């Protein structure tokens, strides 16, 4: 997610932790674990989080993956998904968002 998207989300009251602000990258498994512990949705451009969550069954509180969005379009896309798909994210869905397309993958039971 771009810094512009981070600021857009914060601007409407979302509590955002952006890994770009950290001194060093702890790696995807640690980021997903921290988000789970803090009850946060992960918003990413990286498909590795979906693999961790669904192939390796890592616990999570929902994942939004943005694909092919320009930095300036990421914030509005995130806001729309968070507003319209809160229930699915709360249930642990992986939502892949592309311009003109949205796919929801439910957590396996």
C-alpha positions as CSV (number, residue, x, y, z in Angstrom):
1,X,0.0,0.0,0.0
2,X,1.3,3.4,-0.8
3,X,1.9,6.2,1.7
4,X,-0.8,8.2,0.0
5,X,-3.3,5.4,0.7
6,X,-2.1,5.3,4.3
7,X,-2.8,9.0,4.7
8,X,-6.3,8.7,3.0
9,X,-7.3,5.9,5.4
10,X,-6.0,7.8,8.4
11,X,-7.8,10.9,7.2
12,X,-11.2,9.2,7.6
13,X,-10.3,7.8,11.0
14,X,-8.8,4.3,10.3
15,X,-6.1,3.3,12.7
16,X,-3.3,2.4,10.3
17,X,0.1,0.8,10.9
18,X,2.2,1.0,7.8
19,X,5.3,-1.2,7.5
20,X,7.0,1.5,5.5
21,X,7.4,3.5,8.7
22,X,9.3,0.7,10.4
23,X,13.1,0.6,10.7
24,X,13.3,-2.8,9.2
25,X,11.0,-5.3,7.6
26,X,10.4,-8.3,10.0
27,X,9.1,-10.4,7.1
28,X,5.6,-11.4,6.0
29,X,5.0,-14.1,8.6
30,X,5.8,-11.7,11.4
31,X,3.7,-8.9,9.9
32,X,0.7,-11.3,9.5
33,X,1.2,-12.5,13.1
34,X,1.4,-8.9,14.5
35,X,-1.7,-7.9,12.5
36,X,-3.5,-10.9,14.0
37,X,-2.5,-10.1,17.5
38,X,-3.7,-6.5,17.1
39,X,-6.9,-7.6,15.3
40,X,-5.9,-5.7,12.1
41,X,-6.7,-6.3,8.4
42,X,-3.6,-6.6,6.3
43,X,-3.7,-4.5,3.1
44,X,-1.0,-5.5,0.7
45,X,0.2,-5.6,-2.9
46,X,1.9,-8.9,-2.2
47,X,0.3,-12.3,-2.8
48,X,2.5,-14.0,-0.2
49,X,0.1,-13.0,2.6
50,X,-2.7,-15.0,1.0
51,X,-0.4,-18.0,0.6
52,X,0.6,-17.8,4.3
53,X,-3.1,-17.5,5.4
54,X,-4.6,-20.1,3.1
55,X,-1.9,-22.6,2.2
56,X,-0.1,-22.5,5.6
57,X,-3.2,-21.7,7.6
58,X,-1.6,-18.8,9.4
59,X,-4.1,-17.0,11.6
60,X,-5.3,-13.6,10.4
61,X,-8.1,-11.0,10.6
62,X,-8.7,-10.6,6.9
63,X,-6.5,-9.6,4.0
64,X,-7.0,-7.1,1.2
65,X,-4.7,-7.6,-1.8
66,X,-4.5,-4.7,-4.3
67,X,-3.5,-5.6,-7.9
68,X,-2.7,-3.2,-10.6
69,X,-3.7,0.0,-8.9
70,X,-1.8,3.3,-9.2
71,X,-0.7,4.7,-5.9
72,X,-3.3,7.5,-6.1
73,X,-6.1,4.9,-6.6
74,X,-5.1,2.6,-3.8
75,X,-6.7,4.7,-1.0
76,X,-10.2,4.9,-2.6
77,X,-10.1,1.2,-3.4
78,X,-9.2,0.3,0.2
79,X,-11.9,2.6,1.6
80,X,-14.5,1.0,-0.6
81,X,-13.5,-2.6,0.3
82,X,-13.4,-1.8,4.0
83,X,-16.8,-0.2,3.9
84,X,-18.5,-2.8,1.8
85,X,-16.9,-6.0,2.9
86,X,-16.3,-5.6,6.7
87,X,-18.3,-8.7,7.5
88,X,-16.3,-10.9,5.1
89,X,-13.0,-9.5,6.4
90,X,-14.0,-10.0,10.0
91,X,-14.7,-13.7,9.1
92,X,-11.1,-13.9,7.7
93,X,-11.6,-13.5,4.0
94,X,-8.9,-12.8,1.4
95,X,-10.2,-10.1,-0.9
96,X,-8.3,-9.5,-4.1
97,X,-9.2,-6.1,-5.7
98,X,-8.3,-5.1,-9.2
99,X,-9.7,-2.2,-11.2
100,X,-13.1,-3.4,-12.2
101,X,-12.9,-6.7,-10.4
102,X,-13.2,-8.0,-6.9
103,X,-12.8,-11.6,-5.7
104,X,-13.5,-12.9,-2.2
105,X,-12.0,-16.1,-0.9
106,X,-13.5,-17.2,2.4
107,X,-11.4,-18.8,5.1
108,X,-11.6,-22.6,4.9
109,X,-13.6,-24.2,7.7
